[in-house]
Every structure is written in C-alpha cells, then in structure tokens.
Amino acid sequence: MICKMPSMKSTFLKTLCTHKFIPPLRNLAASSRTAVAFPGRFGDRGYSTWGSVSASRESYSPPDTRLPVVTTYDPATGRVVTRRIADGAASANIGKDVGSGSEEEGDGAGLEGVGERRVYGKVWRQNLGFGKSKKGKSKVFWVCDVCGHEDGQWWGTCRACDRVGTLKRFSVDDGGGGGGNGNRMSGFEVTENAARTWLPQKRAGEVQPLKLKDVNRGSNGTQWRIPLNGRFGDEVSRVLGGGLVPGSLVLIGGDPGIGKSTLLLQIAAMIAEGNEMVPPAPVVYVSGEESVEQISNRADRLSIETEHLYLYSSTDIEDIFDKIQVLSPRALVVDSIQTVYLNGVTGSAGGLSQLRECTSALLRFAKKTNVPVLLIGHVTKSGEIAGPRMLEHIVDVVLYLEGEKHNSHRLLRSVKNRFGTTDELGVLEMLESGLRAVVNPNEILLREDHAESEVLAGLAVSAIMDGSRTFLIEIQALCLSSSTTSRQVNGIQPSRADMIISVLVKQAGLKLQENAIFLNVVSGVTLTETAGDLAIAAAICSSFLEFPIPRGIAFIGEIGLGGELHVVPRMEKRVNTVAKLGYKKCVVPKTAEKALGGLAVGEMEIIGCWNLKEVINTIFSG
C-alpha cells in the first residue's frame, strides 16, 4: 500500500520526529514526494515498518537498492543502530530478524546518511515490555520458622502455632514465559541424575510392595547397624539407639564452637577404621566452611591416622555426588547443610528453598545408596536448628550437642530418632585430643567430700533423670537476714523456688520473710523436674537453721502446696543409683517406702516421710 496524500505524509513525519524510540529526523519538510510502504505486520515482538522517505530536493537522489540499510533502536543502550545488509538481500530480509548479512553499527548520527545521501531503513521496536512475551511471576509465601506453616500473606502471628514474629518472607519464581527458570530442578531430580551412572537401576516393573516378614529375611538384626568402637563409640551409639543405621540421615546441631565438627570427624574416623567384624571402608568428609588443609590439621590434633578417610571441600551438591561416586563410601559427612547449594534452585545457600531442596537431595541419596549421611546444622539464638522446621521433619535423627561455654563437659542429646528412643543421653568431655566419654557422670556434678562443718550448711543432694540415665546433683542454698536483695536463683525455675519457699513459710513455720534467699545448682545444671523439690527445701532449712546436713544423705520427692510429699517417676532406678554411689540414707515419700522395700540397696537406709515437718524433725533433730 502506497500513501501519497499530504495529510497522511505530515502525520507520519510528525510521528517519526516525536517518537521516543528514535531521534528527530531533519531535512524532511522540503521533500516533494514521500512514499511509505507497510508490508510488515504486528507480531509477537512488536511492529515493523519498511518505508522510504525522500530528503530535500537539492540533496535527493534515488535510493541505491543494492545498498539497503536496516536501522533499529536498542533500548538497553538508548542508541539507534544502523546495519548494512548484503547486496540483493533486501527483499529477502523483510519480516526477518535484524542483523543478517554483514553489518555496520553507528549511533544516532548515522541516520544523517550513508555515503552522503539518505537511505531507506527499517525501524523495529524490540523487547520493551509489551507484546505477548511474559516474564515469570514471583509467588510470595510467609513461612513460620518454628512450625513450618505456610501462608499466602503476613498476619503478624502464625495461625498454626500462635507464635509472634516468626513469619519469614519466601518468594519462588514459577518459571513461566521468559523468566528463564525452565531449567529448575528439585533435589530428587539431581540425586537421580547423579546416582544413575553408578547405581544398579531397577525397572519400574521390578519395584513391588513387599510383605513385612520378607523385608529382612535372612539378615541378622544385630549386624544391621554400623558399630562404633571404644568408650566414645559406645556413648554415641547409646544416643543413636545402638549404632548408625545404613541409609539414615542424621542432623547434629549445637552452638558455635561446641565441638560439632570435632564430633563428626571422630565418628567418621571410627567408621572408616572398622573393627573385627567390619573391614575398613572409605568415608568422605565434605566441608563447605574449611579447606582440606584445615581439616587435616584438626585430624592431626585428634591423632587420626586412618587411611580410608577422604577429605573434600565443596559447596555444590551435584559436584559432591559426582566426586564421591568413584569411592562408593560407607558414610558421608557434610559440614554444614547451611553452606551447600543446588543449581537451579531459587535463593542463596542457607535460604529456605535451598535448605529444603539440598536436604531432600541428600535424603534421596541416602535411601537409594544405603549410605548414611551425617549433617551439621547451625542453630539460632534460641538454640534451635537454623532454617524452617520442616528440616527436622525430613531427617531421620536429630541430635543436639550441648554444654556451657566455660565448661569442658558436653551432653549429646537425642531430640528425634526414628530408629531408637529419645530418652538416651551421652556425656562427653572436650580435651585437647578431642572428645572422650565420661565413665561416671556423677563425679562431675558432685563436690568433693569434706568433713562436717558449719561452713557446708545449705547443701543437699538429689537424684534426677535425664532420658534413661540417673544423675546426682548438688543444690546449694544461702539465707541472709537483713538484706536488700530478696531472692536470686540459678539453675532452678524461679516460680518453682517461690512456691517451695512459700510452703516452708506456711506449712513448716519457718520465718523466711525477712531473709534474702539464694539458690544454685552445682556444675551449671538446670533442674527442670520436680524430683529435686525435697532437696531444695532441705538446703533452705539447713542454711536457715545453720545446721549442716550429714554426709551420705540424698533427697528424692515432690512437694505439694500442703507440704505433703509425692512420688516421682522411676523411683526404683533413682534409689539404685544412690545406693551404688555409697550413700547411707535416702529420704523418699512415705507412699514409696513399701514399694522400695524389696530393692537390693545394700546397707543404705530408706527413710519415708509424709510431709516437710517430718523431714525437718528427722534430719535436723540431732
């Protein structure tokens, strides 16, 4: 279609001169004849026009069809680019992309002319945000970092657990259109690709449901777990439920500097060394925080000399799977899960999506290869594993390594265990040569025996349970009259201490109103159960009456508001532990005295009391 009318000519020229995409064209007002061709169409990438505009009469000459020039506007640089097409290709390039043939580029000044005469060009609006090309949208979720509940909008409080300030923003691209996320992969897809080259694959028809009795037929249950040798190995195996289960995913958390890396390095060395029943096998220790030289220096300090422990430093999950496939390891250690990442997953290492997908990839690897994977996890200020709560739901076992900053003793506690009980507790000690097991934990919780003296008034011993283990703790009390400080407690719940003091005032008749009372649990232990109530009351009475409690007496029982004594769980195990440690007397509630009469406690005397008044008359009457 050829347009020759003056009104259309002026409108078209004004549009070209005032349009944003190209600079104003000059010397077009004096043109006597303008021809504009519109063979193009509106397409997916915008519109295109092929036109011819003559210059002034003085400088006008017929266009050279052998030298066509294509002009485009580049929105990224804000420049107009002029390109020359090869001879005879003008008609063939109509409707095609710009840039075919030989090119010459120039800026806006290049539109003034090529070879001192104006040429006819093509103006193409490129990707400027309109057209049918769509970018991937970003979906926003709010995830509770305590319970893992997801919500579409922010409510201030989690509607699942009612916690305040726990919702964290989490955005995921849907990968549609031109978003460029079409190559995203999940952790399961990555593990399938990494394991396909070296694992025996089963066809879909060969995988069928099995009967429960046929699953472990012919296998010995005692040899199913990977054993850990020595006293240190026995202590860790106790917490794991009897040893390390093949194909399990174990997550170990703890405060910075508590000894998580040292613990796993020692465990990896024990697994690699084997024992009389299990031959040595490769174990890979992968660190995303340290170099192999740094890990080697720590191994030298721990006197680890096994030849089957391999070290590798990497943060790419796919790279880790690719490197360890030639070794076929017995176990894999990753330090830590917050430092590794997965290509194609949104977010950086340690983010919500990366944590979830990386853990899923390692879980799939463990279940498919039957190789146990041990992970180290960072903790938050509150002492919980950093990241969403779903991280603890994915893994099989969750262990916490606890301890005081200025104390060398460590407690290995099980929070979740699909293969054993969570009642077990491991007691370790951090030395220069690494972690070692504590044979008698009570020796670190009790003071040394001294002769009876008034200085030692206010001390009482009680038996507490942590998991399946019994510990004896020492409770100290100090009553100070005419003091401005009312009360200070350390290691005891303040509300529990207030209740026991009030019962002593009301039911036992002690005048404690004008005394400042200080309570402390030796060795930094926190008393969380009610079995220590009777020992707390006895320590307060000893300090207030300035009457030391004789050596060799332990107190076990809960105190009610009426001053009565109540039985606590596992009384038999507590009393047996007290008797084995050589105590002469044990004060318990009267209702438990008959049930404990058949226990083999040796020469220890079991004293039953109904209430606090009877305890005071029995212990402090001499």
C-alpha positions as CSV (number, residue, x, y, z in Angstrom):
1,M,0.0,0.0,0.0
2,I,1.4,3.4,-1.0
3,C,0.4,6.5,0.8
4,K,0.6,9.8,-1.2
5,M,-1.9,12.1,0.5
6,P,-0.3,15.2,2.1
7,S,-2.2,14.8,5.4
8,M,-1.0,11.3,5.9
9,K,2.5,12.4,5.0
10,S,2.7,15.1,7.6
11,T,1.2,12.9,10.3
12,F,3.7,10.1,9.6
13,L,6.6,12.5,9.6
14,K,5.5,14.1,12.9
15,T,5.2,10.7,14.4
16,L,8.8,9.8,13.3
17,C,10.2,13.0,14.7
18,T,8.5,13.0,18.1
19,H,8.6,9.3,18.9
20,K,10.8,8.3,21.8
21,F,12.5,5.4,20.2
22,I,14.5,7.4,17.6
23,P,15.9,10.9,17.5
24,P,14.2,13.6,15.3
25,L,14.7,13.3,11.6
26,R,15.8,16.6,10.0
27,N,15.5,18.0,6.5
28,L,12.3,16.2,5.7
29,A,10.0,19.3,5.4
30,A,11.1,20.2,1.9
31,S,10.6,16.8,0.5
32,S,8.3,16.9,-2.5
33,R,7.3,13.3,-2.6
34,T,7.2,10.7,0.2
35,A,6.4,7.1,-0.2
36,V,5.8,4.9,2.8
37,A,5.3,1.1,2.5
38,F,3.7,-1.0,5.1
39,P,4.2,-4.6,4.2
40,G,5.0,-5.6,7.8
41,R,2.5,-6.8,10.4
42,F,2.0,-6.6,14.1
43,G,3.8,-9.7,15.6
44,D,4.9,-11.1,18.8
45,R,7.9,-8.9,19.2
46,G,6.4,-5.6,18.3
47,Y,5.7,-3.9,14.9
48,S,8.0,-3.3,11.9
49,T,7.7,-0.8,9.1
50,W,9.6,-0.6,5.9
51,G,9.4,2.9,4.4
52,S,11.1,5.3,2.1
53,V,11.4,8.9,2.9
54,S,13.0,11.3,0.5
55,A,15.2,14.1,1.5
56,S,15.3,17.7,0.2
57,R,15.2,18.4,-3.5
58,E,18.7,19.6,-3.6
59,S,20.2,16.5,-2.0
60,Y,17.7,14.0,-3.1
61,S,18.9,11.1,-5.3
62,P,17.2,7.8,-6.0
63,P,18.0,5.2,-3.4
64,D,20.5,2.6,-4.2
65,T,18.7,-0.7,-3.9
66,R,22.0,-2.5,-3.9
67,L,22.9,-1.0,-0.6
68,P,19.9,-1.3,1.8
69,V,20.4,-0.3,5.4
70,V,18.4,-1.6,8.4
71,T,18.1,0.8,11.4
72,T,17.0,-0.4,14.8
73,Y,16.7,1.1,18.3
74,D,18.4,-0.6,21.1
75,P,16.6,0.1,24.4
76,A,19.4,-1.2,26.6
77,T,21.9,1.4,25.3
78,G,19.5,4.1,24.1
79,R,21.2,4.3,20.7
80,V,20.0,3.8,17.2
81,V,22.0,1.1,15.4
82,T,22.4,1.2,11.6
83,R,23.2,-2.0,9.9
84,R,24.1,-2.7,6.2
85,I,22.7,-5.8,4.6
86,A,24.5,-7.7,1.8
87,D,23.7,-7.0,-1.8
88,G,20.4,-8.3,-3.1
89,A,19.1,-9.4,0.3
90,A,16.7,-6.5,1.0
91,S,13.6,-8.2,-0.3
92,A,14.5,-11.5,1.3
93,N,15.0,-9.9,4.7
94,I,11.6,-8.4,5.1
95,G,10.0,-9.8,8.2
96,K,13.2,-11.5,9.4
97,D,15.3,-10.6,12.4
98,V,17.8,-7.7,12.1
99,G,21.4,-8.5,11.8
100,S,21.6,-10.9,8.9
101,G,24.5,-10.4,6.5
102,S,27.4,-8.0,7.0
103,E,26.7,-5.2,9.5
104,E,28.0,-1.7,10.3
105,E,26.8,-0.1,13.5
106,G,26.5,3.6,14.4
107,D,24.8,5.9,16.8
108,G,22.1,8.4,16.1
109,A,24.3,10.4,13.8
110,G,24.4,7.5,11.4
111,L,20.8,8.4,10.4
112,E,22.0,11.5,8.7
113,G,23.1,9.5,5.7
114,V,25.4,6.8,4.5
115,G,27.7,7.8,1.7
116,E,26.3,11.5,1.9
117,R,22.8,10.5,0.9
118,R,19.8,9.4,2.8
119,V,18.8,5.8,2.7
120,Y,15.6,3.9,3.4
121,G,15.6,2.0,6.7
122,K,13.7,-0.3,9.0
123,V,12.7,0.8,12.5
124,W,11.8,-2.1,14.8
125,R,10.6,-1.8,18.3
126,Q,12.3,-4.5,20.3
127,N,11.5,-6.1,23.6
128,L,10.3,-3.0,25.5
129,G,7.9,-4.7,27.9
130,F,4.8,-5.1,25.6
131,G,3.8,-7.8,23.2
132,K,3.0,-11.4,24.0
133,S,6.3,-12.2,25.8
134,K,5.7,-12.7,29.5
135,K,8.1,-12.9,32.3
136,G,7.9,-15.5,35.1
137,K,5.8,-14.3,38.1
138,S,7.1,-14.5,41.6
139,K,4.9,-16.1,44.2
140,V,5.3,-14.9,47.8
141,F,4.8,-17.1,50.8
142,W,5.2,-16.4,54.5
143,V,6.7,-19.4,56.3
144,C,6.8,-19.9,60.1
145,D,10.4,-20.7,61.1
146,V,9.1,-22.6,64.2
147,C,6.4,-25.0,62.9
148,G,6.9,-24.6,59.1
149,H,3.3,-23.4,58.4
150,E,2.9,-21.6,55.1
151,D,0.5,-18.7,54.5
152,G,-0.2,-16.5,51.5
153,Q,0.0,-13.3,53.4
154,W,1.6,-11.8,56.5
155,W,-0.6,-12.0,59.6
156,G,1.8,-10.9,62.3
157,T,1.3,-14.2,64.2
158,C,1.5,-17.8,62.9
159,R,-2.1,-19.1,62.7
160,A,-0.8,-22.7,63.3
161,C,1.3,-22.2,66.5
162,D,0.3,-18.7,67.5
163,R,3.9,-17.5,67.7
164,V,4.5,-13.8,67.2
165,G,7.2,-12.6,64.8
166,T,8.1,-16.0,63.4
167,L,6.8,-15.5,59.8
168,K,9.6,-15.1,57.2
169,R,9.1,-13.9,53.6
170,F,9.8,-16.6,51.0
171,S,9.4,-16.0,47.2
172,V,9.6,-18.6,44.4
173,D,9.6,-18.0,40.7
174,D,7.1,-20.0,38.7
175,G,9.4,-20.3,35.7
176,G,6.9,-19.3,33.1
177,G,7.3,-17.4,29.9
178,G,10.7,-15.6,29.5
179,G,11.6,-15.9,33.1
180,G,14.5,-18.1,32.3
181,N,13.7,-20.6,35.1
182,G,12.8,-23.5,32.8
183,N,15.9,-25.4,34.0
184,R,15.0,-25.5,37.6
185,M,15.4,-28.9,39.3
186,S,14.4,-30.3,42.6
187,G,16.7,-32.2,45.0
188,F,15.2,-35.5,44.0
189,E,15.9,-34.9,40.3
190,V,19.5,-34.0,41.0
191,T,20.1,-37.1,43.0
192,E,18.5,-39.3,40.4
193,N,20.8,-37.8,37.7
194,A,23.9,-38.2,39.9
195,A,23.2,-41.7,41.0
196,R,22.1,-43.1,37.7
197,T,25.6,-43.5,36.4
198,W,26.9,-45.8,39.2
199,L,23.9,-47.3,41.0
200,P,22.1,-50.5,39.9
201,Q,18.9,-49.4,38.5
202,K,15.6,-51.4,38.7
203,R,12.9,-51.2,36.1
204,A,9.5,-49.9,37.1
205,G,8.0,-53.4,36.9
206,E,10.6,-54.8,39.3
207,V,9.7,-52.5,42.2
208,Q,6.7,-54.0,44.0
209,P,5.3,-53.9,47.6
210,L,6.9,-56.5,49.9
211,K,5.5,-58.4,52.8
212,L,6.7,-57.2,56.2
213,K,8.2,-60.7,57.0
214,D,10.0,-60.8,53.7
215,V,11.8,-57.4,54.0
216,N,14.6,-58.5,56.4
217,R,14.5,-62.3,55.7
218,G,18.0,-63.8,56.0
219,S,19.5,-60.8,57.7
220,N,20.9,-60.5,61.2
221,G,19.4,-57.7,63.2
222,T,22.5,-57.4,65.4
223,Q,24.7,-56.7,62.4
224,W,22.4,-54.3,60.7
225,R,23.7,-51.2,62.3
226,I,27.2,-49.8,61.7
227,P,29.1,-50.3,65.1
228,L,31.1,-47.6,66.8
229,N,34.0,-48.9,68.9
230,G,35.5,-47.8,72.1
231,R,34.0,-46.0,75.1
232,F,33.5,-42.9,72.9
233,G,31.7,-45.0,70.3
234,D,29.6,-46.7,72.9
235,E,28.5,-43.3,74.3
236,V,27.5,-42.1,70.8
237,S,25.9,-45.5,69.9
238,R,23.8,-45.2,73.1
239,V,22.2,-41.9,71.9
240,L,21.7,-43.3,68.3
241,G,19.9,-46.3,69.6
242,G,22.6,-49.0,69.2
243,G,24.7,-47.7,66.3
244,L,24.5,-45.9,63.0
245,V,21.7,-47.2,60.7
246,P,22.7,-47.6,57.0
247,G,20.8,-45.2,54.7
248,S,19.8,-42.9,57.6
249,L,20.0,-39.0,57.5
250,V,21.4,-37.7,60.8
251,L,21.3,-33.9,61.7
252,I,23.6,-32.7,64.5
253,G,23.1,-29.2,65.9
254,G,24.8,-27.1,68.6
255,D,26.1,-23.7,69.4
256,P,29.2,-22.3,67.6
257,G,32.4,-23.8,68.9
258,I,30.7,-26.5,70.9
259,G,32.5,-29.3,69.0
260,K,30.2,-30.4,66.3
261,S,32.9,-30.7,63.6
262,T,35.2,-32.5,66.1
263,L,32.5,-34.9,67.0
264,L,31.7,-35.9,63.4
265,L,35.4,-36.1,62.4
266,Q,35.9,-38.6,65.2
267,I,32.8,-40.6,64.2
268,A,33.9,-40.6,60.5
269,A,37.4,-41.9,61.5
270,M,35.8,-44.7,63.6
271,I,33.5,-45.8,60.7
272,A,36.5,-45.8,58.3
273,E,38.7,-47.8,60.5
274,G,36.1,-50.6,61.0
275,N,36.6,-53.4,63.6
276,E,37.0,-57.1,63.8
277,M,33.6,-57.8,62.3
278,V,33.5,-54.9,59.7
279,P,36.5,-54.3,57.4
280,P,37.8,-50.8,56.7
281,A,35.9,-48.8,54.1
282,P,36.1,-45.3,52.6
283,V,34.3,-42.4,54.4
284,V,34.1,-39.0,52.8
285,Y,34.1,-35.8,55.0
286,V,32.9,-32.8,52.9
287,S,33.3,-29.3,54.3
288,G,31.9,-26.1,52.9
289,E,33.4,-24.0,55.6
290,E,37.0,-25.2,55.8
291,S,39.7,-26.2,53.4
292,V,41.1,-29.7,53.4
293,E,44.4,-28.4,54.9
294,Q,42.4,-27.0,57.9
295,I,40.6,-30.3,58.4
296,S,43.9,-32.2,58.2
297,N,45.4,-30.1,60.9
298,R,42.4,-30.9,63.2
299,A,42.8,-34.6,62.4
300,D,46.5,-34.4,63.4
301,R,45.5,-32.8,66.7
302,L,43.0,-35.7,67.3
303,S,45.6,-38.3,66.3
304,I,43.5,-39.6,63.5
305,E,45.7,-41.8,61.2
306,T,43.3,-43.9,59.2
307,E,44.0,-44.3,55.5
308,H,40.3,-44.6,54.5
309,L,39.1,-41.2,55.5
310,Y,38.8,-38.8,52.5
311,L,38.5,-35.0,52.7
312,Y,36.9,-32.8,50.2
313,S,35.9,-29.1,50.2
314,S,32.9,-28.1,48.1
315,T,29.5,-26.5,48.4
316,D,27.9,-27.8,45.2
317,I,25.6,-30.8,45.9
318,E,25.9,-32.1,42.3
319,D,29.7,-31.8,42.4
320,I,29.8,-33.7,45.7
321,F,27.7,-36.6,44.3
322,D,29.9,-36.7,41.2
323,K,33.2,-36.8,43.1
324,I,32.2,-39.5,45.7
325,Q,30.7,-41.9,43.2
326,V,34.1,-43.5,42.4
327,L,34.7,-44.2,46.1
328,S,31.4,-45.8,47.0
329,P,31.8,-44.6,50.6
330,R,30.4,-46.3,53.7
331,A,29.3,-42.9,55.1
332,L,29.1,-39.3,54.1
333,V,29.6,-36.3,56.3
334,V,28.5,-32.8,55.2
335,D,29.7,-29.7,57.2
336,S,27.4,-27.9,57.1
337,I,23.9,-28.1,55.5
338,Q,23.7,-24.2,55.5
339,T,26.7,-23.8,53.2
340,V,25.8,-26.2,50.3
341,Y,23.5,-25.2,47.4
342,L,21.8,-26.8,44.5
343,N,22.0,-25.3,41.0
344,G,18.6,-24.2,39.5
345,V,17.0,-23.6,42.9
346,T,15.9,-20.1,43.9
347,G,17.9,-18.4,46.6
348,S,21.4,-18.5,48.0
349,A,22.9,-21.2,50.2
350,G,21.2,-21.3,53.6
351,G,17.9,-20.0,52.3
352,L,14.6,-21.7,52.9
353,S,14.3,-23.2,49.4
354,Q,18.0,-24.2,49.3
355,L,17.8,-25.9,52.7
356,R,14.7,-27.9,51.7
357,E,16.0,-29.0,48.3
358,C,19.5,-29.8,49.5
359,T,18.2,-31.9,52.4
360,S,15.8,-33.6,50.1
361,A,18.7,-34.4,47.7
362,L,20.8,-35.9,50.5
363,L,17.9,-37.9,51.8
364,R,17.2,-39.4,48.4
365,F,20.9,-40.2,48.1
366,A,21.0,-41.9,51.4
367,K,17.9,-44.0,50.8
368,K,18.9,-45.0,47.3
369,T,22.5,-45.9,48.1
370,N,22.1,-47.2,51.6
371,V,24.9,-44.8,52.6
372,P,24.3,-42.9,56.0
373,V,24.6,-39.2,55.7
374,L,25.6,-37.0,58.7
375,L,24.8,-33.3,58.6
376,I,25.9,-30.4,60.7
377,G,23.3,-27.7,61.3
378,H,23.7,-24.2,62.6
379,V,21.5,-23.0,65.4
380,T,19.6,-19.8,66.0
381,K,19.8,-17.6,69.1
382,S,17.2,-19.6,70.8
383,G,19.2,-22.8,70.3
384,E,17.1,-24.4,67.5
385,I,18.3,-25.6,64.1
386,A,18.5,-22.6,61.7
387,G,16.0,-22.8,58.9
388,P,12.5,-24.0,58.6
389,R,11.0,-26.5,61.0
390,M,10.5,-28.8,58.0
391,L,14.2,-29.5,58.0
392,E,13.9,-31.6,61.2
393,H,10.9,-33.4,59.8
394,I,12.8,-34.5,56.7
395,V,15.8,-36.1,58.5
396,D,15.7,-39.4,60.5
397,V,17.6,-38.4,63.6
398,V,18.2,-35.0,65.3
399,L,20.9,-34.7,67.8
400,Y,22.0,-31.7,69.9
401,L,25.4,-31.2,71.4
402,E,25.0,-29.0,74.5
403,G,27.4,-27.6,77.0
404,E,28.4,-24.4,78.9
405,K,30.9,-22.1,77.2
406,H,33.4,-22.2,80.0
407,N,32.9,-25.9,80.9
408,S,34.7,-28.8,79.2
409,H,31.8,-31.3,79.5
410,R,29.3,-31.8,76.7
411,L,25.9,-33.5,76.6
412,L,24.8,-35.3,73.4
413,R,21.0,-35.4,73.4
414,S,18.6,-37.1,71.0
415,V,15.5,-35.0,70.1
416,K,14.2,-37.2,67.3
417,N,15.1,-40.8,66.5
418,R,13.2,-43.0,64.1
419,F,15.4,-46.0,65.0
420,G,15.5,-45.8,68.7
421,T,14.4,-43.9,71.9
422,T,14.9,-40.3,72.6
423,D,15.5,-40.9,76.3
424,E,19.2,-41.6,76.0
425,L,21.9,-39.0,76.9
426,G,25.6,-39.1,76.2
427,V,28.1,-37.4,78.5
428,L,31.4,-36.3,76.9
429,E,34.4,-34.2,77.8
430,M,36.3,-31.9,75.5
431,L,40.0,-32.3,75.8
432,E,43.0,-31.2,73.7
433,S,43.0,-34.6,72.0
434,G,39.2,-34.4,71.2
435,L,36.1,-35.7,72.8
436,R,36.1,-38.6,75.2
437,A,33.4,-40.4,77.1
438,V,32.8,-39.8,80.8
439,V,32.5,-43.1,82.6
440,N,31.0,-41.8,85.8
441,P,29.0,-38.6,85.1
442,N,28.2,-38.1,88.8
443,E,31.8,-37.2,89.5
444,I,31.4,-34.0,87.5
445,L,28.2,-33.0,89.3
446,L,29.0,-33.6,92.9
447,R,31.5,-31.7,95.1
448,E,34.4,-33.5,96.9
449,D,33.6,-34.9,100.3
450,H,34.7,-32.7,103.2
451,A,34.4,-33.1,106.9
452,E,31.2,-31.9,108.6
453,S,31.4,-28.2,109.2
454,E,29.1,-25.2,109.7
455,V,30.6,-23.8,106.5
456,L,28.9,-26.5,104.5
457,A,25.4,-25.8,105.8
458,G,22.9,-25.4,103.0
459,L,24.0,-28.3,100.8
460,A,21.6,-31.1,99.7
461,V,21.9,-33.9,97.1
462,S,19.1,-35.2,94.8
463,A,18.7,-37.8,92.1
464,I,17.4,-36.6,88.7
465,M,16.6,-38.4,85.5
466,D,17.7,-37.2,82.0
467,G,16.5,-39.7,79.5
468,S,17.2,-43.1,80.8
469,R,20.2,-42.0,82.9
470,T,20.3,-41.0,86.5
471,F,22.4,-38.2,87.8
472,L,23.1,-36.9,91.3
473,I,23.1,-33.1,91.6
474,E,24.0,-30.9,94.5
475,I,21.8,-28.0,95.4
476,Q,23.1,-25.0,97.4
477,A,21.1,-22.5,99.4
478,L,22.0,-19.4,101.3
479,C,19.7,-17.5,103.7
480,L,20.8,-14.0,104.6
481,S,18.9,-11.8,107.0
482,S,18.5,-8.0,106.7
483,S,19.5,-7.9,103.0
484,T,18.2,-5.6,100.4
485,T,18.1,-8.4,97.8
486,S,15.0,-10.5,98.1
487,R,15.8,-13.6,96.0
488,Q,18.2,-15.0,93.4
489,V,18.1,-18.4,91.7
490,N,20.5,-20.1,89.3
491,G,19.6,-23.4,87.6
492,I,16.1,-23.6,89.2
493,Q,12.8,-22.3,87.8
494,P,12.0,-19.1,89.7
495,S,8.3,-19.9,90.0
496,R,9.2,-23.3,91.5
497,A,11.6,-21.8,94.0
498,D,8.9,-19.2,95.1
499,M,6.4,-22.0,95.6
500,I,8.7,-24.1,97.8
501,I,9.7,-21.1,99.9
502,S,6.1,-20.2,100.4
503,V,5.2,-23.7,101.5
504,L,8.1,-23.7,104.0
505,V,6.8,-20.4,105.5
506,K,3.1,-21.5,105.7
507,Q,3.3,-25.3,106.4
508,A,6.7,-25.7,108.1
509,G,6.6,-22.5,110.1
510,L,10.0,-21.1,109.0
511,K,10.3,-17.3,109.4
512,L,11.8,-16.6,105.9
513,Q,10.0,-13.4,105.2
514,E,12.9,-11.1,106.2
515,N,15.7,-13.3,104.6
516,A,17.2,-13.0,101.2
517,I,17.4,-16.5,99.7
518,F,20.0,-17.5,97.1
519,L,19.7,-20.9,95.3
520,N,22.2,-22.5,93.0
521,V,22.7,-25.9,91.2
522,V,26.3,-27.0,91.1
523,S,28.1,-27.5,87.7
524,G,25.7,-25.3,85.8
525,V,22.9,-28.0,85.5
526,T,19.4,-26.7,85.0
527,L,16.8,-28.5,87.2
528,T,13.6,-29.0,85.2
529,E,11.8,-31.8,87.0
530,T,10.1,-31.9,90.4
531,A,12.2,-34.7,91.9
532,G,14.5,-32.0,93.3
533,D,11.8,-30.2,95.3
534,L,12.7,-32.0,98.6
535,A,16.4,-31.3,98.2
536,I,15.7,-27.6,97.6
537,A,13.6,-27.4,100.8
538,A,16.3,-29.3,102.8
539,A,19.0,-27.0,101.6
540,I,17.0,-23.9,102.6
541,C,16.3,-25.3,106.0
542,S,19.9,-26.2,106.5
543,S,21.1,-22.7,105.7
544,F,18.3,-21.0,107.8
545,L,18.8,-23.2,110.8
546,E,22.6,-23.2,110.3
547,F,22.6,-27.0,110.6
548,P,24.8,-28.9,108.1
549,I,23.2,-31.9,106.5
550,P,25.2,-35.1,107.4
551,R,27.2,-36.7,104.6
552,G,25.7,-39.6,102.7
553,I,22.0,-38.4,102.7
554,A,20.0,-37.9,99.4
555,F,16.5,-36.5,99.0
556,I,14.0,-37.6,96.3
557,G,10.4,-36.3,96.2
558,E,8.0,-33.7,95.0
559,I,6.4,-31.1,97.4
560,G,2.7,-30.2,97.3
561,L,1.1,-26.9,98.4
562,G,0.0,-28.6,101.6
563,G,3.6,-29.6,102.5
564,E,3.0,-33.2,101.6
565,L,5.5,-35.4,99.7
566,H,4.6,-37.0,96.3
567,V,6.2,-39.9,94.5
568,V,8.1,-39.1,91.2
569,P,8.6,-41.5,88.2
570,R,11.3,-44.2,88.2
571,M,11.9,-44.2,91.9
572,E,13.5,-47.6,91.8
573,K,16.2,-46.5,89.3
574,R,16.9,-43.3,91.3
575,V,17.3,-45.2,94.6
576,N,19.5,-47.8,93.0
577,T,21.9,-45.2,91.6
578,V,22.1,-43.5,95.1
579,A,22.9,-46.9,96.7
580,K,25.6,-47.7,94.1
581,L,27.4,-44.5,94.9
582,G,27.7,-45.4,98.5
583,Y,25.1,-43.2,100.2
584,K,23.9,-44.3,103.6
585,K,20.4,-42.8,103.7
586,C,17.8,-41.8,101.2
587,V,14.7,-39.7,102.1
588,V,11.6,-40.5,100.0
589,P,7.8,-40.0,100.2
590,K,6.1,-42.4,102.7
591,T,4.0,-43.9,99.9
592,A,7.1,-45.2,98.0
593,E,8.8,-46.7,101.1
594,K,6.8,-50.0,100.8
595,A,7.4,-50.4,97.1
596,L,11.2,-49.8,97.5
597,G,11.5,-52.3,100.4
598,G,12.4,-55.2,98.0
599,L,15.2,-53.4,96.3
600,A,18.8,-54.7,96.9
601,V,20.2,-51.4,98.2
602,G,22.8,-52.9,100.5
603,E,23.4,-51.1,103.7
604,M,21.6,-47.9,102.6
605,E,18.5,-47.0,104.8
606,I,15.4,-45.8,103.0
607,I,13.5,-43.2,105.2
608,G,9.9,-42.5,104.4
609,C,8.2,-39.2,105.4
610,W,4.7,-37.8,104.9
611,N,5.4,-34.1,104.9
612,L,8.0,-31.4,105.3
613,K,7.6,-31.2,109.1
614,E,8.5,-34.8,109.4
615,V,11.6,-34.4,107.2
616,I,12.8,-31.4,109.3
617,N,12.3,-33.4,112.6
618,T,14.1,-36.4,111.2
619,I,17.1,-34.7,109.6
620,F,17.7,-31.7,111.9
621,S,16.6,-33.1,115.3
622,G,20.1,-34.3,116.2
